[in-house]
Amino acid sequence: MVENDVEQLSSLLRTAVLDGKTLTFDRLKQQFTPTPFIPPRGRTLAVPLPRWEEYEPEPPRGLLGAFGFGRKGYDAEVAAARERFDRALRDHAGDERKRAEKLAEARARHEEQNQQEAARVDEWNGRLEERRSAYRERDVDAVEWFIDQALAASEYPHGFPKAHRVSYQADTGDLLVEIDLPLEDVVPAARAYRYVKTRDEMNPIPRPDKDRKELYASVLAQTALRTVHELFTADTEGAVQSIALNGHVATIDRATGREVHPCLITLQASREEFGELVLTQVDPRACLKRLRSLVSPNPYELEPVRPLVTFDLSKFRLMGSLDVVAGLDSRPVLMDLTPTEFEHLIRQLFEAIGLDSVNTQPSKDEGVDAVAMNTDPVMKGLCIIQAKRTKNVVSFETVSALAGVVEHKRAAKGILVTTSWFGRASEAFANQHGRLELLDGAHLVHLFKEHMDLDVIPGPVPPKRRPQ
């Protein structure tokens, strides 16, 4: 039993790819098959008619019968029997009429149920075709409805949650999916069971902690890849061009006792990129790494990662501009500014450079501090700007998260500005991405001087790097 559970968990991805049971519009279509009529018990056959032989009295026998003695009494018995027989015939006719009526009513009810079911199936299939047509036109409601159906239809072993939510962007064909992943207890704690004869009981043999953690990490990776695979496969109409997936767990923080919902896996892949994968042969965790996914380094301890893309990115909440420059001293220290003042100062810098820029409200900005439009005829397009006022190196996760926002918004460029510095991995990633620009504290000094004639002091000096 335990071995079977582990085998199921180890082959979540491969089984789904080989089974090919992904939901499609065609599989959602229903067929009507009329059910046969089964008469109620006791009403199928008519009750036999009463027979006179069953009521007729026995005539006198012997000498009494031969000489006609007892005839008067016999005639009275016959008359009484005839009356009972006639009454039985009338009762039988009434019962038979009621039986036939009940049978006809049951048959009519059954026929009505068949007609109602046929009408329901016709209505479902009609609405399904309407939704399919709307889906082809990239109608948001139709696409999100179908994706909901596909996620709900995916079958997982016991213990896997089904909670999810989706968001679709029609103009780009981008789909954002958030799913709940299983908790670590989905992996059996026992490796096997041993029978102890002296106590007549089965004792568990614990699974090594390392094995449990490795299998759980594999389960999370397989679930993420399987979800993306099933949704791309279900999308036979080609409405979805890329999928961003955030995998969370719903649990209780052991340190605070509060409900938490940390993100343990986040990835984004285009249809073309994902279609190149041979999922029956990949190592799930290595595959996620190739897709530049962010995966919790310690899912057992609920160590979260920042989602590459989050909900409502298309609804930036814009706020009024603040003139920070007017209130600055002759040589301001950027680290002395509040986060809001720093963000507005960065906005003013980009406006001075030549971009039409506006800040977003601090709440629900989804990692976006400013939205800018480049009016240059060569680089025209949306620019996503994020400002980090910090004394420490900007993490690689922050850089990769901005890349996810740029991809999701189809922005021309993503610009990450900081008072500190970036690591080599972040710089290499930005160079490879092509649409990311990283501006550290040293760059800011030159930009403020060149475009605003402002001398600024950024942040701490980055440590000297060892030659590669």
Buried (B, 14 or more C-beta within 10 A) or exposed (E): EBEEBBEBBBBBBBBBBEEEEBBBBEEBEEEBEEEEEEEEEEBEEEEEEBEEEEBEBEEBEEEBEEEEEBEEEBEEBBEEBBEEBEEBEEEBEEEEEEBEEBBEEBEEEBEEEBEEBEEEBEEBBEEBEEBBEBBBEBBEEBBBBBBEBBBEBBEBEEEBBEEBBBBBBEEBBBBBBBBBBBBBEBBBEBBBEEEEEEEEEEEEEEBEEEEBBEBBBBBBBBBBBBBBBBBBBBBEBEBBBBBBBBBBBEBEEEEEEEEBEBBBBBBBBBBEEBEEBEBEEBEBBEBBEEBBBBBBEEBEEBEBBBBBBBBEBEEBBEBEEBEBBEEBEEEBEBBEBEEBBBBBBBBBBBBBBEBEBBBBEEEBBBBBBBBBEBEEEEEEBBBBBBBBBBEEBBBBBBBBBBBBBBBBBBBBBBBBBBBBBBBEEBBEBBEEBEBBBBBBBEBBBEBBEEBBEBEBBBBEEBEEEEEE
